[in-house]
Amino acid sequence: MSKLNWSRHQVVSKMDRDYYNSPVTGFDNKWHTKRKHILTKEINLGKHEKHNWQVIKLDSGPHTGKVICNDCNGKFVTWLPKGSI
């Protein structure tokens, strides 16, 4: 019977590469780039930009909060994406 060398110190796992360990620069680069663009773009308030508007924070749901206009009797203006507050 032959002796087997069970030492695998020389074998490099594919999972040890930056492609898998750094999603920002690796396999998920497109998603992170798109998400960064969404979070940094300006929010369009339309005609309510010069009005007295208010941000209301939400505890659950897909949005962080919403913007309402106090000059227009609490009219809904826009949703705020997660990470914007």
Backbone torsions as a table, in degrees:
resi	resn	phi	psi	omega
1	MET	NA	138.6	-177.8
2	SER	-89.4	152.2	177.6
3	LYS	-84.3	131.7	177.5
4	LEU	-100.4	140.6	177.5
5	ASN	-92.2	105.8	-177.4
6	TRP	-86.4	-2.4	179.3
7	SER	-75.0	121.2	-178.0
8	ARG	-118.1	33.3	-179.4
9	HIS	-65.7	-22.6	-177.2
10	GLN	-87.6	-13.5	-178.5
11	VAL	-82.9	128.1	179.6
12	VAL	-102.3	125.1	179.5
13	SER	-73.7	144.4	176.9
14	LYS	-67.2	-24.4	-178.7
15	MET	-76.2	-8.5	179.4
16	ASP	-87.6	4.0	-177.1
17	ARG	-88.0	157.8	-179.7
18	ASP	-60.5	-28.0	-179.5
19	TYR	-56.2	-38.1	-179.3
20	TYR	-95.4	-31.0	-174.9
21	ASN	-85.2	-17.9	-179.9
22	SER	-125.1	86.3	-176.7
23	PRO	-61.4	-26.6	-179.2
24	VAL	-64.3	-35.6	179.9
25	THR	-110.1	-4.6	-174.6
26	GLY	-107.5	-124.5	-170.2
27	PHE	-64.8	-24.7	-176.8
28	ASP	-109.7	24.7	-175.8
29	ASN	-58.6	-43.3	-177.8
30	LYS	-63.5	-41.2	-179.6
31	TRP	-65.2	-44.1	-179.3
32	HIS	-65.6	-38.1	178.2
33	THR	-64.7	-44.6	179.4
34	LYS	-64.7	-43.5	-178.8
35	ARG	-64.2	-40.0	178.5
36	LYS	-63.3	-39.3	178.9
37	HIS	-64.9	-40.7	-179.7
38	ILE	-64.1	-42.1	-176.0
39	LEU	-74.3	-23.7	-176.1
40	THR	-100.2	-7.8	-179.3
41	LYS	-75.0	154.2	-179.0
42	GLU	-74.9	147.2	179.6
43	ILE	-90.8	126.9	-177.7
44	ASN	-83.4	114.4	179.1
45	LEU	-95.7	-5.3	178.0
46	GLY	62.7	-135.3	-177.9
47	LYS	-70.9	-12.3	-178.4
48	HIS	-86.2	3.0	-175.5
49	GLU	-60.2	-36.9	-178.9
50	LYS	-97.5	2.6	178.7
51	HIS	-84.0	175.3	176.2
52	ASN	-88.2	96.2	-178.4
53	TRP	-108.2	163.2	-173.9
54	GLN	-137.4	141.4	176.7
55	VAL	-96.3	128.7	176.5
56	ILE	-113.2	120.5	-179.0
57	LYS	-81.4	136.1	178.1
58	LEU	-107.6	144.5	-178.7
59	ASP	-88.2	-25.2	-178.2
60	SER	-138.7	168.4	179.2
61	GLY	102.5	179.1	-175.3
62	PRO	-78.4	-9.8	-177.2
63	HIS	-114.2	153.0	176.7
64	THR	-76.0	-36.4	-178.3
65	GLY	-172.0	-172.1	178.0
66	LYS	-139.5	160.1	178.9
67	VAL	-112.5	129.5	175.0
68	ILE	-122.0	154.5	-178.9
69	CYS	-102.0	119.0	179.7
70	ASN	-75.6	-27.3	178.8
71	ASP	-71.4	-23.4	-178.9
72	CYS	-105.9	33.8	176.4
73	ASN	59.8	43.9	175.2
74	GLY	76.4	25.4	-179.8
75	LYS	-67.4	137.3	177.3
76	PHE	-67.6	134.3	-179.6
77	VAL	-108.0	-56.7	-178.4
78	THR	-162.1	161.7	172.7
79	TRP	-87.6	152.0	174.3
80	LEU	-106.4	127.7	-179.2
81	PRO	-70.9	157.8	178.2
82	LYS	-59.6	139.2	179.8
83	GLY	91.4	-3.1	-178.6
84	SER	-87.1	-17.5	179.1
85	ILE	-106.7	NA	NA
